Amino acid sequence: MTTYSSGGGMDVKGVQGSISFDGEWVTITKKEIGQQDRQFRIRAAEITGTRLKPGTRLYHGYVQFLLPGSPAATESKSLLTGGRPPQSDPHSLSIRHSANGAAEKLVAAVEQARG
């Protein structure tokens, strides 16, 4: 599901969170059970790369933003979260299969804005 705000931004609903992009800033909001929402803002110009692993009907995928001086979080090997970065990684968000199209559009917009 991609939604566009009046400012021309886009949003992707992920697993326990969301990613929004307004053309300049990427905002990742993480919602953990029993805790307050955490927001991480990244300027598109500072992003050095993006990773998109599409979700399947059986497994969640993820969107990850790479930044200079910050190593990319590795994919977890656990049975429940295998194949994606840990929930604690501030620069990524797990996505469901239904969000693949919206995530592709958001990543393409960020790639275009950063360079």
C-alpha positions in Angstrom: 0.0 0.0 0.0 1.5 3.3 -1.1 -0.1 6.5 0.1 0.8 10.0 -1.1 0.4 12.9 1.2 -0.4 16.4 0.0 3.3 17.3 0.1 4.1 14.6 -2.5 5.5 12.1 0.0 5.1 8.4 0.2 4.6 5.9 3.0 5.1 2.2 3.3 3.4 0.2 6.1 5.9 -2.4 7.5 5.9 -5.0 10.2 5.6 -3.1 13.5 6.3 0.2 11.9 6.4 2.4 8.8 8.7 4.3 6.5 7.8 7.7 5.0 9.7 9.8 2.5 8.9 13.4 1.8 11.4 14.0 -1.0 14.3 15.0 1.3 13.9 13.0 4.6 13.3 9.3 5.2 11.5 8.7 8.5 11.4 5.2 9.9 8.9 4.7 12.8 9.2 1.5 14.8 6.4 0.3 17.0 7.4 -2.2 19.6 4.8 -3.8 21.9 4.8 -2.1 25.3 7.1 0.7 24.3 6.7 4.2 22.8 7.1 4.6 19.0 10.7 5.3 18.0 11.5 7.5 15.0 14.7 7.6 13.0 15.1 10.4 10.4 17.7 10.2 7.6 18.4 12.8 5.0 18.2 11.2 1.5 21.5 13.0 0.5 23.4 11.1 3.3 22.2 7.7 2.2 25.0 5.8 0.4 22.9 2.8 -0.7 19.6 0.9 -0.3 18.7 -2.7 0.1 15.3 -4.2 -0.7 14.5 -7.8 -0.1 10.9 -8.4 -1.2 8.7 -10.3 1.2 7.1 -13.6 0.1 3.9 -15.2 1.2 5.8 -17.2 3.8 8.5 -14.7 4.9 8.8 -11.0 5.5 11.3 -9.0 3.5 12.9 -5.7 4.4 14.0 -2.2 3.3 17.4 -1.0 4.6 19.2 2.3 4.1 23.0 2.3 4.2 24.9 5.3 5.7 28.6 6.2 5.7 30.4 5.1 8.9 27.5 2.8 9.9 27.9 -0.8 9.0 24.8 -2.5 7.5 23.0 -4.7 10.0 23.3 -8.4 9.0 20.4 -10.6 8.3 19.3 -12.6 11.4 19.6 -16.4 11.3 16.8 -17.1 13.8 13.8 -19.2 12.8 11.3 -16.3 13.4 13.2 -13.4 12.0 15.6 -15.2 9.6 16.5 -13.4 6.5 16.1 -9.8 7.7 17.9 -7.3 10.0 17.0 -7.3 13.7 14.2 -5.1 14.9 16.8 -3.0 16.8 18.4 -1.8 13.5 17.4 1.8 13.2 18.0 1.9 9.4 15.8 -0.9 8.3 12.2 -2.1 8.5 10.6 -5.5 7.8 7.9 -5.6 5.2 5.1 -8.0 4.3 4.5 -9.4 0.8 1.6 -7.0 0.3 4.0 -4.0 0.8 6.5 -5.0 -1.9 5.2 -2.6 -4.6 5.1 0.3 -2.3 8.6 -0.4 -1.0 9.9 -0.6 -4.5 8.5 2.8 -5.3 9.8 4.4 -2.1 13.3 2.9 -2.6 13.3 4.2 -6.2 12.3 7.7 -5.1 15.0 7.7 -2.4 17.6 6.5 -4.9 16.6 9.3 -7.3 16.7 11.9 -4.6 20.1 10.9 -3.3 21.9 11.1 -6.5 
